[in-house]
């Protein structure tokens, strides 16, 4: 008999969690599991990719602050949809759906922790996670580093925590159009050089570091353009900063996009300069798209990128990021690095492996 699984997230805008959810829902074992999607805050453009694969989708429009009403709304939805297992994604979703499942008394709960910046600086969030672990079947971390912190800093029982690394649908990055055609479709000349960041506009992603690095390079590289893919609370202040810069006409805010594989394939360099990450899906996507990667040390805490082997690692200074971008644009070893990164992601981060590992957790929990 098929089991009903409710995936709980904040929204389905462009992001790593959301892209993983698309793959879990679209490519999951439909003979064993029926997927539902609960968005606590809002919908998003990625919903269109999975609307036909869902048995149901609910959007709850969470209120500001702690929305106690939402807990009871979720509990009611779990009962109405006959949910057997709740799969929450990150701490806020874990808080609301964990308590709601406890009230509903039936659903089993698992949570995937994609990053720690929500809880690292807050003992309240860590205590919350610890208490929720007692009513949770399994907490899944996306990297060994996150697993280490769950056990040693958050004091979660080792038998409650496991690691499932993210994976991607490699086929979606086999883009039919060539690089120059995509560049022209985006409004650029084939000779233009494109540096791209795909990340929500949030302080943790540290876009200002990249903007400062771009300003260093743009003085001398007149055909260099910066593509900022994603949206968020920092869009207005970042756009205000760009308007007052000398290179506003070469910095492009593209917002949330559904053609990220094509944009990455057209890019000459992809940058991620976050202060902290778990295991970023967008870096796996860059490897699959065969675009050179420049990452900050904070963005590479999982050790996904090896310097001069599968990408280029910068420190937190704009000068360092600029130097690594320049190396990725013109270095002699770029072709070798890109090819090694592509072989690495194909060998280790297929979505098929990720799905298999998640579905084993589901079956063990339901059994």
N, C-alpha and C positions, 0 to 999 in steps of 0.2 A: 504493500500500500504506500502510495506517494505521501511524502511529508511536506508540510507547508513551512517555508522559511521566510522570515521577515528580515530584510536588510534595512538597518536604521542608520541614516546619515543626516547631515545638516541640510544639504542641497545637492543638486546635480549640475552645478556649474562646472567649468573646466578645472580639473585638478587631478592629483595623483590618486586620491581615494576614489573619486568619481570614475576615473578611467578603469581602476581595478573593478569597481562595481559593474561597469558595463561588461567587462569580460566575464565576471562571475555569473552574471545573469544571462548573458547572451550565449555563452559557450558551456554552461553547466549541464550536469546530468539531468535532463528533463524526465527521464524514466523513473527517477527516484525522488526528485525534489520539485516542488512548485514554488517559484519565487514571487514574493511580494516586496514592494519598496515603500518605506516610510521616510519622508523628508521632513525633518523637524522645522526647518525655517522656510524653505522655498523650493520651487522646482528647479529648472535650469535647462540649458540648451542640449545637454547630453541625454535628456529624457527621450528625445525623438529617436534615438538609436535603439532603445530597449522597450518602447511602449508596447510593441506587439509581442514581447516575450514575457510580460508580467501578468500574473493572475490578478493583481490589484496594485494600485498606487495611491497613497494618501499623503497630503501635504498639510501640516499642522499649524504653520504660521506662529511659531513660538514667540511669546512675549518677552520683552526685555527683563533682565534680572532672572531670578529663579522662578520659572513658570510651573508652580505646583499643579495647576490645572492640567498641564500637558501630561503629567504622569498618569492621571486617571483617564485621560483621553486615549493614551496609548494602551493602557490596560483593557479598556473597552474594545479597542480595535483588535488587539490580540485575540480576544474572545470571539468577536464577530467574524474574524477571518480564520478562526480555528488554527492559529499559529502553533506549530510544534516546537520551533527553534527560532530564537532571536539572534541575529548576527549584527552586533553594534560595531561602529567604526569611529574610533577615537573617544576621548574622555567625556565630552558633553553628551554624545549619543549613548554612551555606556551608562552614564548617570540616570538619564531619563528612562531608557528602555530596561535597565536592570531593575529599578524600583517598580516599574510598571509590570514587568514579568513576575516579580515577587507578589504583587497584588493580584494579578490574574491567576497565579498559583499553578499554571500549567507549563508555559514555555521554558525551555532550556535556554540559557544565555551563554554566548561566547562573545568576546570582544577582540577586535584587532587594533593594536596600538601602532599607529603609523609614524608617530613622532612624539617627543616629550616636551615640547616647548609650552604645552598647555599646563603641565604639572610640575616641571622641574623647579620652578621658583615658588611653589605654593605647597606648604605642608598640608593645607586643607584638601587640596586636590589629591595629594598622595594618600592621605588618610581615607578619603572617599574611595579611591581605587582599592585600597587594602580591605575596607569593609565590604565593598561590592564583590570582591573576589570570593567571599564566603558563600555567595548565592550564584556563583558563576561556574560553569563547567570548565572553561578554558580561556585563558588570556593568551592571545597570539601576538608575538612581536615580529616585526618585519626584518629585524637584523639581530645579530649576536650582541651588538652593543646595547640595544634596547632590552634584550633579554637579561643581560648582566645587571642593568639598572633596576629592572622589575624585581629581580631576586634579592639584590644586595642593597639597594637604596629604598625601594618601596616595601621590602620585606614580604613579598608574595611567595607563598609556598612553591617550591620548585615543581611539584607535581601539577600545579595549576597553570604553569607557563610553558609555552613551546615557541618555536621559531618557524615561520613560513615566509620565505623571502618572496618579494613581489615578482611577478612575471608579466610579460606583454604578449600581445597578439602580433607576432613577427610579420604575418602576412599583410597586415594593414600598412606596413612601411615599404611594401613593394609598389611604389608609386609609378604609374605608367608614364607620366610626363617627365621630360628631362628637366634638369636644373634651370636652364636658360628660359624654357617655356613658362615654368612656374614663376620665375622672377618677373617676366614681362606681364604675366597675369596679375601679379601683385602691384604692378605699376613701376617697376624698376628696369633699368637697362641690364643686359646680360653681363656687363662689365662691373656693375655695382657690387660692392662687397657688403654682405649682410651678416651682422652679429645679432643673435636672437636670444632672448630669455623668455622662457615659458614658466610663469609662476604667478600665483595670485598676488595682488598688490597689497602686501602686508609687511609690517616692519621686520618680521623674522626673515623675509626673503632678501632684505638689504639691497634694494634696487639702487639706492644712492651710491653705493660703492661702485656699481657698474656704470652709472651715469658719470661719476668722477673719472673713472678709467677711460670711458669713451671720449670725454673732453680732452684728455691727454693725447689720444690717438688721432682725433678728428682734425687737429691742427695741421697735421702732415699728410693724412690719408684723406684726400678730398672726395673720394667716391665711397667712403665708409658710411653705412647706415646702421641704425640700431632699431630692431623690432622688439617691442614689448608686448607680449601676448599674455593676456590675463586681465582680470579686473579685481576691484576690491576697494576698501576704505581709503587707501592712500592715493587713489587715482588723481583726485583734484590737487592735493599738494605736490605730487610729482609733476603733473602737467604744468602747474604754476612755476615750478623750478625750471622746467624745460623751456617755457616761453621766455624766460629771462636769460637764457643761455645764448651763446653765440652759434649754436648748432641746432636750433629748434626745428629747422626744415629737414634735418636728417635723423630725427628721433621720432618714431612712429608708434603711437599707442593703438594697437589693433583690437584690444578688448578680448573677450572670450571668443574662441574660434572652434569650429568643428573640423577644420582642415589642417590641424597641427602636423600630421605626417607630411603633407605637402610643403608646409612652411619650413619644417626642419630639413627636408630634402633639398630645399632651395638655399638654405643658410650656409654660410662659409665657416661660421663658428657658432657654437651654442655655449652659453654661459649660465652657470648657477652659482650665485655668490651668497647663499643663505648663511645666517649665523648658526643655524642648527638644522639638521635633517635626520630622518630615519634612514630609509633606503629609497631614494627618489625615483619614482617611475620615469620621470622625464629624462633622466640620464640614461636609463635603459633604452628609451625611445630614441634618444640622440645616437646611441651606439648602433641601433638597428637601422637608423636613417643614414648612417655613415657620414655624420658631421663631426668635425673635431670638437672635443669638449674642453672647456676651461671651467674649473670648479674651485671654490674657496675651500679651505680646510674644514670649515664648519659644515659645508654642504657635503663633504666627503667623509663624515664621521663613520660611516659604514665600511669605508675602505674600498668602495666600489671601483674608484678610479685609481690606477697606479700611474704616478708621474712619469711622463715620457714613454709609457707602455700602452695604456689605454686612454690617455688624455693628459691634461696639463693642470697641475695644482698650483694655485696662487695663495699667498697669505692675505691678510686683511687690509693691505695698503692698496690704494688705487694704482700706484706705480707698478706693483707686482701683477695685478690683474691685467693692466695694459700691456705689460711685457709678455705675459702668457698668451694674450689674444694675438699680439703681433707674431709670436712664434707659431701659433696655430694657423695664422693666415699665410705665413711665408716660410716656415721652417722646412728644412730638407727632409725631416723624418715624419711629416704629417701623414703621408700616404700609408706608411708602415703602422703608425699609431692607430689610424682609423680602421685599417683592416684587422688589426689585432683586437680592437674593441668590438668589431662586428662578430668576429669568431667567438669572442668571450660571451657576448650576450646570447648568441645562438646556442652555445653549449650549455649555458647555465640558467637562463632566465626565460624559458618558454612558458607561456601561459598554461600550457597543458600540464606541466609539472605542478604549478601553483594550484590549479583546479583540483588535481588529483589529491594533493595534500589537504586542501580544505575539505573536500568531500569525504575523506577518511575521518577527519575530525567530526563532521556532521554525523556520519554513520555510527561512529563510536559513541557519541553523545546520545543519539536517539536509541541506540541499542541497549 
